């Protein structure tokens, strides 16, 4: 679609209350035996970098089982891009010249009000995870929610409780759980292949300081107040949000909000939510958490830069059964399990069952004795959730059909995120912090407890959702 001027985008936003809907024109014959009434109707909330690299291809791959029917974003340019991208993809997959079946919205709440939509994918910035997930569940939708599950531990608890109450299916985007190498590593640890588990080493990256804090005019195509949501009002600058450019390749570069503590915690949750989730899986602590935490970390000094998330860091989390988890940016990116009788290493990459390990940290799966990898697990041993085709989105869609729990449900995702946030709090509060995972409070530091929640700017936030639903919002 040609964009001749900024005014055309302005007019687009004003029309029909900032909502543009386009009816489907594809003849029903192209669907074959996959009748529209039998498919899961999916809407995408948030159409940025992760949606385009994860949710779009993840759902498109199963277009006979599920179909995108709507997209929403607070940036009108991204909405147009998403509509065009998805319609081009469906036209290609269905063998038609044109496809115009994607409705577009500037306010995701209008999607939630549409009873014809069965499920939503939420791929928004971290501070916009818990609230729309809660609203979607209360509206009767099933949910695929990008990690981390929440901005704070309190918000995560609100989200998990609502999902439990409503009984909706929620899959957190911890896609490592659906890959064979991660599942096999956890199964082997659980079945004692390295003896009693003693230590886990988690390697994560970190973000540099920088960013331009100078206030800029707000783009006319972006609803910036809505984008800020429950976080404090601050001046707009591009490095605080996401790229605004006519260069379609750069438009979806890594956004600056990932490096601002107002909207997230940095790499400790960004990647930590993946790797600590795997650590929990191997320890059988999916519904638990650490019992204490200590950490050292660097944060950017006050100055000319904008980005303020942590830099280098080293964290120790102590867990039940005398297990210590060490998290740091100087460890190789991945997870190493160390037991009394050996070790297992796992990181991202493809691994085929039975293939020999090359004995290198570049391997997707490795062990002190490669034979334990080739032998796998026995029929009568512990077996963990196996996603169909090692596909996290297919696992979610299958759960929607069967109503059986997915690989990473709301409570599991919340607990993994909470461990990351406990680590982040330990970076800011000196000394060893004692954590009560059942009560979700620190037992020896009120200063640390003050980090469990943040003030929520009205009218946004998880507490506002609970109040509207007539549920208890007390902390």
Secondary structure, 3 states (H helix, E strand, C coil): CCCCCHHHHHHHHHHHHHEECCCCCCCHHHHCCCCHHHCEEEEEECCCHHHHHHHHHHHHCCCCCEEEEEEECCEHHHHHHHHHHHHHHHHHHHCCCCCCCCEEECCHHHHHCCCCCCEEEECCCHHHCHHHHHHHHHCCCEEEECCCCCCCHHHHHHHHHHHHHHCCCEEECCHHHHCHHHHHHHHHHHCCCCCCEEEEEEECCCCCCEEECCCCCCCCCECHHHHHCCCCCCCCCHHHCCCCCCCCCHHHCCCHHHHCCCCCCCHHHHCHHHHHHHHHHHHCCCCCCCCEEEEEEEECCCCCEEECCEEEEEEEEEECCCEEEEEECCCCCEEEEEECCEEEEECCCCCCCCCCCCCCCCCCEEECCCHHHHHCCCCCCCCCCCCHHHCHHHHHHHHHHHCCCCCCCHHHHHHHHHHHHHHHHHHHCCCCEEEECCCCEECCCHHHHCCCCCCCCCCCCHHHHHHHCCCCCCC
